[in-house]
Amino acid sequence: MEQYGTTIIMIVVLVVVFYFFLIRPENKKKKKLAEMRSSLSIGDDVTTIGGIIGKVVACDKDTVTFETGEDRVRIQVTKWAISTIGKATEEPPK
């Protein structure tokens, strides 16, 4: 009987450890990224997930249009494709 109680306590401890070390930090990271993407404004320098760098010229609910380089090519992407605000000079940590 006591063996089952110990097993249940160990499972609960394992779930709590997973929550605090894996699930909670990942949710915080997603929330921070969503806030960053929703705060995009015209004139911001952005870097996409694919590494394209440009300056925001238009911002809709779900899409962002930005210009790249001196030839002023305009690219439209969905907001989830924006990786960082500002020019990323190195690969983000995993």
Biopython code that builds the backbone (N, CA, C, O; Angstrom):
import numpy as np
from Bio.PDB.StructureBuilder import StructureBuilder

atoms = [
    (1, "MET", "N", (0.817, -1.186, 0.000)),
    (1, "MET", "CA", (0.000, 0.000, 0.000)),
    (1, "MET", "C", (0.870, 1.262, 0.000)),
    (1, "MET", "O", (0.595, 2.219, -0.724)),
    (2, "GLU", "N", (1.917, 1.247, 0.821)),
    (2, "GLU", "CA", (2.797, 2.404, 0.902)),
    (2, "GLU", "C", (3.592, 2.609, -0.387)),
    (2, "GLU", "O", (3.981, 3.732, -0.709)),
    (3, "GLN", "N", (3.830, 1.534, -1.115)),
    (3, "GLN", "CA", (4.579, 1.611, -2.371)),
    (3, "GLN", "C", (3.807, 2.442, -3.402)),
    (3, "GLN", "O", (4.420, 3.189, -4.164)),
    (4, "TYR", "N", (2.485, 2.327, -3.440)),
    (4, "TYR", "CA", (1.683, 3.098, -4.379)),
    (4, "TYR", "C", (1.714, 4.588, -4.051)),
    (4, "TYR", "O", (1.737, 5.423, -4.956)),
    (5, "GLY", "N", (1.714, 4.920, -2.787)),
    (5, "GLY", "CA", (1.787, 6.323, -2.368)),
    (5, "GLY", "C", (3.099, 6.960, -2.796)),
    (5, "GLY", "O", (3.118, 8.104, -3.251)),
    (6, "THR", "N", (4.183, 6.231, -2.653)),
    (6, "THR", "CA", (5.497, 6.732, -3.061)),
    (6, "THR", "C", (5.553, 6.926, -4.575)),
    (6, "THR", "O", (6.109, 7.911, -5.060)),
    (7, "THR", "N", (4.985, 5.996, -5.307)),
    (7, "THR", "CA", (4.968, 6.093, -6.765)),
    (7, "THR", "C", (4.169, 7.313, -7.221)),
    (7, "THR", "O", (4.598, 8.039, -8.118)),
    (8, "ILE", "N", (3.028, 7.533, -6.615)),
    (8, "ILE", "CA", (2.189, 8.685, -6.975)),
    (8, "ILE", "C", (2.916, 9.988, -6.657)),
    (8, "ILE", "O", (2.878, 10.932, -7.447)),
    (9, "ILE", "N", (3.572, 10.041, -5.511)),
    (9, "ILE", "CA", (4.318, 11.251, -5.144)),
    (9, "ILE", "C", (5.442, 11.502, -6.137)),
    (9, "ILE", "O", (5.668, 12.653, -6.511)),
    (10, "MET", "N", (6.144, 10.485, -6.572)),
    (10, "MET", "CA", (7.234, 10.644, -7.547)),
    (10, "MET", "C", (6.694, 11.128, -8.896)),
    (10, "MET", "O", (7.332, 11.951, -9.553)),
    (11, "ILE", "N", (5.547, 10.637, -9.308)),
    (11, "ILE", "CA", (4.941, 11.083, -10.572)),
    (11, "ILE", "C", (4.547, 12.551, -10.475)),
    (11, "ILE", "O", (4.767, 13.316, -11.414)),
    (12, "VAL", "N", (3.966, 12.949, -9.345)),
    (12, "VAL", "CA", (3.581, 14.349, -9.148)),
    (12, "VAL", "C", (4.819, 15.244, -9.161)),
    (12, "VAL", "O", (4.803, 16.312, -9.771)),
    (13, "VAL", "N", (5.874, 14.825, -8.503)),
    (13, "VAL", "CA", (7.119, 15.598, -8.496)),
    (13, "VAL", "C", (7.676, 15.721, -9.914)),
    (13, "VAL", "O", (8.140, 16.793, -10.303)),
    (14, "LEU", "N", (7.635, 14.656, -10.673)),
    (14, "LEU", "CA", (8.122, 14.681, -12.058)),
    (14, "LEU", "C", (7.314, 15.648, -12.912)),
    (14, "LEU", "O", (7.890, 16.386, -13.712)),
    (15, "VAL", "N", (6.001, 15.660, -12.761)),
    (15, "VAL", "CA", (5.143, 16.583, -13.513)),
    (15, "VAL", "C", (5.462, 18.028, -13.135)),
    (15, "VAL", "O", (5.531, 18.893, -14.008)),
    (16, "VAL", "N", (5.656, 18.296, -11.855)),
    (16, "VAL", "CA", (5.987, 19.647, -11.398)),
    (16, "VAL", "C", (7.336, 20.088, -11.967)),
    (16, "VAL", "O", (7.476, 21.227, -12.411)),
    (17, "VAL", "N", (8.315, 19.207, -11.958)),
    (17, "VAL", "CA", (9.629, 19.535, -12.516)),
    (17, "VAL", "C", (9.516, 19.836, -14.007)),
    (17, "VAL", "O", (10.089, 20.818, -14.478)),
    (18, "PHE", "N", (8.790, 19.011, -14.757)),
    (18, "PHE", "CA", (8.588, 19.270, -16.185)),
    (18, "PHE", "C", (7.916, 20.615, -16.404)),
    (18, "PHE", "O", (8.293, 21.353, -17.315)),
    (19, "TYR", "N", (6.934, 20.942, -15.590)),
    (19, "TYR", "CA", (6.225, 22.209, -15.741)),
    (19, "TYR", "C", (7.179, 23.388, -15.547)),
    (19, "TYR", "O", (7.226, 24.289, -16.385)),
    (20, "PHE", "N", (7.934, 23.389, -14.456)),
    (20, "PHE", "CA", (8.779, 24.542, -14.151)),
    (20, "PHE", "C", (10.029, 24.647, -15.010)),
    (20, "PHE", "O", (10.541, 25.750, -15.199)),
    (21, "PHE", "N", (10.538, 23.542, -15.535)),
    (21, "PHE", "CA", (11.765, 23.604, -16.329)),
    (21, "PHE", "C", (11.546, 23.541, -17.831)),
    (21, "PHE", "O", (12.441, 23.922, -18.585)),
    (22, "LEU", "N", (10.392, 23.075, -18.297)),
    (22, "LEU", "CA", (10.162, 22.963, -19.734)),
    (22, "LEU", "C", (8.950, 23.755, -20.211)),
    (22, "LEU", "O", (9.069, 24.576, -21.120)),
    (23, "ILE", "N", (7.812, 23.523, -19.623)),
    (23, "ILE", "CA", (6.575, 24.103, -20.137)),
    (23, "ILE", "C", (6.475, 25.605, -19.839)),
    (23, "ILE", "O", (6.174, 26.387, -20.741)),
    (24, "ARG", "N", (6.717, 26.010, -18.617)),
    (24, "ARG", "CA", (6.576, 27.410, -18.226)),
    (24, "ARG", "C", (7.539, 28.332, -18.977)),
    (24, "ARG", "O", (7.093, 29.362, -19.481)),
    (25, "PRO", "N", (8.838, 28.020, -19.080)),
    (25, "PRO", "CA", (9.735, 28.897, -19.843)),
    (25, "PRO", "C", (9.353, 28.993, -21.323)),
    (25, "PRO", "O", (9.484, 30.056, -21.930)),
    (26, "GLU", "N", (8.886, 27.896, -21.899)),
    (26, "GLU", "CA", (8.484, 27.923, -23.307)),
    (26, "GLU", "C", (7.265, 28.816, -23.507)),
    (26, "GLU", "O", (7.193, 29.544, -24.498)),
    (27, "ASN", "N", (6.316, 28.774, -22.593)),
    (27, "ASN", "CA", (5.138, 29.635, -22.687)),
    (27, "ASN", "C", (5.512, 31.102, -22.531)),
    (27, "ASN", "O", (4.954, 31.958, -23.217)),
    (28, "LYS", "N", (6.454, 31.405, -21.631)),
    (28, "LYS", "CA", (6.923, 32.779, -21.467)),
    (28, "LYS", "C", (7.593, 33.275, -22.743)),
    (28, "LYS", "O", (7.392, 34.417, -23.157)),
    (29, "LYS", "N", (8.386, 32.413, -23.358)),
    (29, "LYS", "CA", (9.093, 32.770, -24.596)),
    (29, "LYS", "C", (8.091, 33.058, -25.716)),
    (29, "LYS", "O", (8.250, 34.028, -26.456)),
    (30, "LYS", "N", (7.058, 32.216, -25.842)),
    (30, "LYS", "CA", (6.027, 32.420, -26.870)),
    (30, "LYS", "C", (5.266, 33.717, -26.638)),
    (30, "LYS", "O", (4.969, 34.442, -27.587)),
    (31, "LYS", "N", (4.948, 34.015, -25.380)),
    (31, "LYS", "CA", (4.220, 35.229, -25.054)),
    (31, "LYS", "C", (5.057, 36.460, -25.386)),
    (31, "LYS", "O", (4.533, 37.431, -25.932)),
    (32, "LYS", "N", (6.346, 36.434, -25.067)),
    (32, "LYS", "CA", (7.239, 37.552, -25.353)),
    (32, "LYS", "C", (7.365, 37.784, -26.861)),
    (32, "LYS", "O", (7.379, 38.925, -27.322)),
    (33, "LEU", "N", (7.458, 36.687, -27.625)),
    (33, "LEU", "CA", (7.551, 36.783, -29.076)),
    (33, "LEU", "C", (6.266, 37.351, -29.670)),
    (33, "LEU", "O", (6.320, 38.172, -30.586)),
    (34, "ALA", "N", (5.113, 36.924, -29.161)),
    (34, "ALA", "CA", (3.825, 37.432, -29.643)),
    (34, "ALA", "C", (3.688, 38.926, -29.345)),
    (34, "ALA", "O", (3.179, 39.676, -30.179)),
    (35, "GLU", "N", (4.132, 39.365, -28.173)),
    (35, "GLU", "CA", (4.097, 40.788, -27.830)),
    (35, "GLU", "C", (4.998, 41.592, -28.755)),
    (35, "GLU", "O", (4.627, 42.680, -29.194)),
    (36, "MET", "N", (6.186, 41.057, -29.054)),
    (36, "MET", "CA", (7.114, 41.744, -29.946)),
    (36, "MET", "C", (6.498, 41.901, -31.331)),
    (36, "MET", "O", (6.582, 42.973, -31.931)),
    (37, "ARG", "N", (5.884, 40.845, -31.838)),
    (37, "ARG", "CA", (5.293, 40.893, -33.175)),
    (37, "ARG", "C", (4.092, 41.827, -33.228)),
    (37, "ARG", "O", (3.866, 42.477, -34.248)),
    (38, "SER", "N", (3.322, 41.906, -32.157)),
    (38, "SER", "CA", (2.158, 42.794, -32.160)),
    (38, "SER", "C", (2.562, 44.257, -32.003)),
    (38, "SER", "O", (1.782, 45.146, -32.343)),
    (39, "SER", "N", (3.760, 44.522, -31.497)),
    (39, "SER", "CA", (4.208, 45.899, -31.307)),
    (39, "SER", "C", (4.998, 46.436, -32.501)),
    (39, "SER", "O", (5.562, 47.527, -32.416)),
    (40, "LEU", "N", (5.051, 45.697, -33.605)),
    (40, "LEU", "CA", (5.769, 46.174, -34.788)),
    (40, "LEU", "C", (5.166, 47.485, -35.282)),
    (40, "LEU", "O", (3.945, 47.646, -35.287)),
    (41, "SER", "N", (6.007, 48.409, -35.694)),
    (41, "SER", "CA", (5.521, 49.669, -36.240)),
    (41, "SER", "C", (6.370, 50.072, -37.444)),
    (41, "SER", "O", (7.463, 49.548, -37.659)),
    (42, "ILE", "N", (5.853, 50.992, -38.203)),
    (42, "ILE", "CA", (6.540, 51.458, -39.411)),
    (42, "ILE", "C", (7.877, 52.079, -39.013)),
    (42, "ILE", "O", (7.953, 52.866, -38.069)),
    (43, "GLY", "N", (8.921, 51.716, -39.742)),
    (43, "GLY", "CA", (10.261, 52.228, -39.481)),
    (43, "GLY", "C", (11.148, 51.276, -38.700)),
    (43, "GLY", "O", (12.357, 51.490, -38.615)),
    (44, "ASP", "N", (10.565, 50.225, -38.126)),
    (44, "ASP", "CA", (11.359, 49.247, -37.384)),
    (44, "ASP", "C", (12.219, 48.423, -38.335)),
    (44, "ASP", "O", (11.762, 48.039, -39.411)),
    (45, "ASP", "N", (13.456, 48.151, -37.945)),
    (45, "ASP", "CA", (14.291, 47.201, -38.664)),
    (45, "ASP", "C", (13.918, 45.823, -38.153)),
    (45, "ASP", "O", (13.855, 45.605, -36.944)),
    (46, "VAL", "N", (13.667, 44.882, -39.071)),
    (46, "VAL", "CA", (13.264, 43.535, -38.676)),
    (46, "VAL", "C", (14.129, 42.498, -39.378)),
    (46, "VAL", "O", (14.701, 42.753, -40.438)),
    (47, "THR", "N", (14.208, 41.337, -38.769)),
    (47, "THR", "CA", (14.869, 40.186, -39.366)),
    (47, "THR", "C", (13.868, 39.047, -39.363)),
    (47, "THR", "O", (13.234, 38.777, -38.343)),
    (48, "THR", "N", (13.719, 38.372, -40.507)),
    (48, "THR", "CA", (12.782, 37.262, -40.592)),
    (48, "THR", "C", (13.443, 35.979, -40.117)),
    (48, "THR", "O", (14.650, 35.933, -39.878)),
    (49, "ILE", "N", (12.637, 34.950, -39.988)),
    (49, "ILE", "CA", (13.147, 33.642, -39.600)),
    (49, "ILE", "C", (14.168, 33.150, -40.620)),
    (49, "ILE", "O", (15.129, 32.468, -40.265)),
    (50, "GLY", "N", (13.959, 33.499, -41.889)),
    (50, "GLY", "CA", (14.861, 33.079, -42.950)),
    (50, "GLY", "C", (16.112, 33.931, -43.072)),
    (50, "GLY", "O", (16.984, 33.632, -43.887)),
    (51, "GLY", "N", (16.216, 35.004, -42.263)),
    (51, "GLY", "CA", (17.416, 35.827, -42.278)),
    (51, "GLY", "C", (17.338, 37.057, -43.155)),
    (51, "GLY", "O", (18.352, 37.731, -43.335)),
    (52, "ILE", "N", (16.176, 37.381, -43.712)),
    (52, "ILE", "CA", (16.028, 38.577, -44.538)),
    (52, "ILE", "C", (15.870, 39.784, -43.618)),
    (52, "ILE", "O", (15.080, 39.766, -42.674)),
    (53, "ILE", "N", (16.638, 40.835, -43.912)),
    (53, "ILE", "CA", (16.637, 42.040, -43.089)),
    (53, "ILE", "C", (16.012, 43.175, -43.875)),
    (53, "ILE", "O", (16.284, 43.332, -45.066)),
    (54, "GLY", "N", (15.176, 43.970, -43.220)),
    (54, "GLY", "CA", (14.558, 45.100, -43.895)),
    (54, "GLY", "C", (13.930, 46.069, -42.926)),
    (54, "GLY", "O", (13.975, 45.875, -41.711)),
    (55, "LYS", "N", (13.330, 47.138, -43.486)),
    (55, "LYS", "CA", (12.678, 48.170, -42.692)),
    (55, "LYS", "C", (11.188, 48.116, -42.971)),
    (55, "LYS", "O", (10.775, 48.109, -44.131)),
    (56, "VAL", "N", (10.371, 48.078, -41.921)),
    (56, "VAL", "CA", (8.921, 47.965, -42.045)),
    (56, "VAL", "C", (8.356, 49.226, -42.694)),
    (56, "VAL", "O", (8.661, 50.343, -42.275)),
    (57, "VAL", "N", (7.512, 49.028, -43.742)),
    (57, "VAL", "CA", (6.851, 50.149, -44.395)),
    (57, "VAL", "C", (5.333, 50.075, -44.244)),
    (57, "VAL", "O", (4.651, 51.085, -44.422)),
    (58, "ALA", "N", (4.796, 48.910, -43.922)),
    (58, "ALA", "CA", (3.354, 48.767, -43.694)),
    (58, "ALA", "C", (3.139, 47.596, -42.744)),
    (58, "ALA", "O", (3.887, 46.618, -42.751)),
    (59, "CYS", "N", (2.097, 47.721, -41.928)),
    (59, "CYS", "CA", (1.824, 46.686, -40.944)),
    (59, "CYS", "C", (0.309, 46.488, -40.844)),
    (59, "CYS", "O", (-0.417, 47.418, -40.494)),
    (60, "ASP", "N", (-0.164, 45.287, -41.148)),
    (60, "ASP", "CA", (-1.580, 44.949, -41.034)),
    (60, "ASP", "C", (-1.774, 44.066, -39.816)),
    (60, "ASP", "O", (-0.856, 43.879, -39.018)),
    (61, "LYS", "N", (-2.980, 43.524, -39.678)),
    (61, "LYS", "CA", (-3.283, 42.647, -38.554)),
    (61, "LYS", "C", (-2.410, 41.395, -38.587)),
    (61, "LYS", "O", (-1.846, 41.006, -37.564)),
    (62, "ASP", "N", (-2.294, 40.759, -39.761)),
    (62, "ASP", "CA", (-1.564, 39.493, -39.869)),
    (62, "ASP", "C", (-0.306, 39.564, -40.719)),
    (62, "ASP", "O", (0.487, 38.623, -40.708)),
    (63, "THR", "N", (-0.099, 40.649, -41.454)),
    (63, "THR", "CA", (1.046, 40.715, -42.366)),
    (63, "THR", "C", (1.891, 41.953, -42.118)),
    (63, "THR", "O", (1.431, 42.945, -41.553)),
    (64, "VAL", "N", (3.139, 41.864, -42.555)),
    (64, "VAL", "CA", (4.092, 42.970, -42.465)),
    (64, "VAL", "C", (4.746, 43.117, -43.829)),
    (64, "VAL", "O", (5.168, 42.130, -44.432)),
    (65, "THR", "N", (4.830, 44.343, -44.313)),
    (65, "THR", "CA", (5.537, 44.628, -45.555)),
    (65, "THR", "C", (6.788, 45.419, -45.201)),
    (65, "THR", "O", (6.725, 46.404, -44.465)),
    (66, "PHE", "N", (7.929, 44.977, -45.733)),
    (66, "PHE", "CA", (9.169, 45.688, -45.452)),
    (66, "PHE", "C", (10.012, 45.794, -46.700)),
    (66, "PHE", "O", (9.870, 45.006, -47.634)),
    (67, "GLU", "N", (10.906, 46.795, -46.704)),
    (67, "GLU", "CA", (11.813, 47.038, -47.830)),
    (67, "GLU", "C", (13.182, 46.494, -47.478)),
    (67, "GLU", "O", (13.638, 46.584, -46.338)),
    (68, "THR", "N", (13.833, 45.919, -48.499)),
    (68, "THR", "CA", (15.171, 45.391, -48.293)),
    (68, "THR", "C", (16.145, 46.113, -49.208)),
    (68, "THR", "O", (15.836, 46.365, -50.373)),
    (69, "GLY", "N", (17.297, 46.440, -48.700)),
    (69, "GLY", "CA", (18.396, 46.976, -49.503)),
    (69, "GLY", "C", (18.130, 48.324, -50.130)),
    (69, "GLY", "O", (17.097, 48.954, -49.900)),
    (70, "GLU", "N", (19.100, 48.754, -50.937)),
    (70, "GLU", "CA", (19.019, 50.053, -51.600)),
    (70, "GLU", "C", (18.058, 50.062, -52.769)),
    (70, "GLU", "O", (17.562, 51.123, -53.148)),
    (71, "ASP", "N", (17.778, 48.885, -53.358)),
    (71, "ASP", "CA", (16.866, 48.833, -54.495)),
    (71, "ASP", "C", (15.405, 48.889, -54.068)),
    (71, "ASP", "O", (14.521, 48.886, -54.925)),
    (72, "ARG", "N", (15.128, 48.939, -52.771)),
    (72, "ARG", "CA", (13.802, 49.130, -52.180)),
    (72, "ARG", "C", (12.791, 48.061, -52.599)),
    (72, "ARG", "O", (11.623, 48.362, -52.847)),
    (73, "VAL", "N", (13.245, 46.832, -52.673)),
    (73, "VAL", "CA", (12.347, 45.720, -52.960)),
    (73, "VAL", "C", (11.438, 45.531, -51.749)),
    (73, "VAL", "O", (11.908, 45.484, -50.612)),
    (74, "ARG", "N", (10.139, 45.424, -52.001)),
    (74, "ARG", "CA", (9.181, 45.243, -50.901)),
    (74, "ARG", "C", (8.787, 43.776, -50.808)),
    (74, "ARG", "O", (8.470, 43.135, -51.811)),
    (75, "ILE", "N", (8.813, 43.264, -49.596)),
    (75, "ILE", "CA", (8.456, 41.873, -49.329)),
    (75, "ILE", "C", (7.348, 41.881, -48.281)),
    (75, "ILE", "O", (7.421, 42.590, -47.277)),
    (76, "GLN", "N", (6.327, 41.077, -48.539)),
    (76, "GLN", "CA", (5.235, 40.954, -47.576)),
    (76, "GLN", "C", (5.279, 39.555, -46.966)),
    (76, "GLN", "O", (5.312, 38.559, -47.688)),
    (77, "VAL", "N", (5.279, 39.483, -45.626)),
    (77, "VAL", "CA", (5.308, 38.212, -44.909)),
    (77, "VAL", "C", (4.258, 38.247, -43.806)),
    (77, "VAL", "O", (3.780, 39.313, -43.418)),
    (78, "THR", "N", (3.910, 37.072, -43.311)),
    (78, "THR", "CA", (3.022, 37.019, -42.159)),
    (78, "THR", "C", (3.817, 37.379, -40.912)),
    (78, "THR", "O", (5.039, 37.228, -40.886)),
    (79, "LYS", "N", (3.134, 37.852, -39.890)),
    (79, "LYS", "CA", (3.832, 38.315, -38.683)),
    (79, "LYS", "C", (4.617, 37.203, -37.997)),
    (79, "LYS", "O", (5.652, 37.469, -37.386)),
    (80, "TRP", "N", (4.145, 35.965, -38.084)),
    (80, "TRP", "CA", (4.867, 34.897, -37.401)),
    (80, "TRP", "C", (6.235, 34.644, -38.023)),
    (80, "TRP", "O", (7.061, 33.959, -37.419)),
    (81, "ALA", "N", (6.498, 35.184, -39.226)),
    (81, "ALA", "CA", (7.792, 35.006, -39.879)),
    (81, "ALA", "C", (8.844, 36.000, -39.378)),
    (81, "ALA", "O", (10.020, 35.871, -39.718)),
    (82, "ILE", "N", (8.441, 36.980, -38.584)),
    (82, "ILE", "CA", (9.384, 37.950, -38.043)),
    (82, "ILE", "C", (10.078, 37.338, -36.828)),
    (82, "ILE", "O", (9.430, 36.905, -35.876)),
    (83, "SER", "N", (11.394, 37.313, -36.883)),
    (83, "SER", "CA", (12.179, 36.710, -35.807)),
    (83, "SER", "C", (12.554, 37.725, -34.738)),
    (83, "SER", "O", (12.362, 37.481, -33.547)),
    (84, "THR", "N", (13.096, 38.878, -35.171)),
    (84, "THR", "CA", (13.541, 39.889, -34.207)),
    (84, "THR", "C", (13.294, 41.283, -34.749)),
    (84, "THR", "O", (13.189, 41.492, -35.958)),
    (85, "ILE", "N", (13.203, 42.229, -33.833)),
    (85, "ILE", "CA", (13.206, 43.647, -34.211)),
    (85, "ILE", "C", (14.647, 44.091, -34.080)),
    (85, "ILE", "O", (15.299, 43.821, -33.071)),
    (86, "GLY", "N", (15.139, 44.765, -35.090)),
    (86, "GLY", "CA", (16.546, 45.140, -35.120)),
    (86, "GLY", "C", (17.297, 44.142, -35.977)),
    (86, "GLY", "O", (16.789, 43.067, -36.294)),
    (87, "LYS", "N", (18.513, 44.512, -36.349)),
    (87, "LYS", "CA", (19.298, 43.635, -37.207)),
    (87, "LYS", "C", (19.974, 42.571, -36.377)),
    (87, "LYS", "O", (20.778, 42.880, -35.497)),
    (88, "ALA", "N", (19.653, 41.317, -36.651)),
    (88, "ALA", "CA", (20.284, 40.197, -35.938)),
    (88, "ALA", "C", (21.650, 39.963, -36.532)),
    (88, "ALA", "O", (21.778, 39.717, -37.731)),
    (89, "THR", "N", (22.677, 40.038, -35.697)),
    (89, "THR", "CA", (24.047, 39.865, -36.207)),
    (89, "THR", "C", (24.563, 38.456, -35.968)),
    (89, "THR", "O", (25.584, 38.061, -36.530)),
    (90, "GLU", "N", (23.871, 37.712, -35.151)),
    (90, "GLU", "CA", (24.291, 36.335, -34.886)),
    (90, "GLU", "C", (23.075, 35.445, -34.748)),
    (90, "GLU", "O", (21.959, 35.930, -34.557)),
    (91, "GLU", "N", (23.286, 34.166, -34.844)),
    (91, "GLU", "CA", (22.183, 33.207, -34.736)),
    (91, "GLU", "C", (21.656, 33.185, -33.306)),
    (91, "GLU", "O", (22.437, 33.104, -32.357)),
    (92, "PRO", "N", (20.314, 33.256, -33.144)),
    (92, "PRO", "CA", (19.767, 33.227, -31.782)),
    (92, "PRO", "C", (20.025, 31.884, -31.102)),
    (92, "PRO", "O", (20.110, 30.854, -31.770)),
    (93, "PRO", "N", (20.149, 31.896, -29.765)),
    (93, "PRO", "CA", (20.373, 30.633, -29.048)),
    (93, "PRO", "C", (19.169, 29.710, -29.155)),
    (93, "PRO", "O", (18.031, 30.167, -29.257)),
    (94, "LYS", "N", (19.429, 28.419, -29.131)),
    (94, "LYS", "CA", (18.341, 27.442, -29.269)),
    (94, "LYS", "C", (17.863, 26.971, -27.934)),
    (94, "LYS", "O", (16.952, 26.147, -27.861)),
]
sb = StructureBuilder()
sb.init_structure("model")
sb.init_model(0)
sb.init_chain("A")
sb.init_seg("    ")
for serial, (resi, resn, name, xyz) in enumerate(atoms, 1):
    if name == "N":
        sb.init_residue(resn, " ", resi, " ")
    sb.init_atom(name, np.array(xyz, "f"), 0.0, 1.0, " ", f" {name:<3s}", serial, name[0])
structure = sb.get_structure()
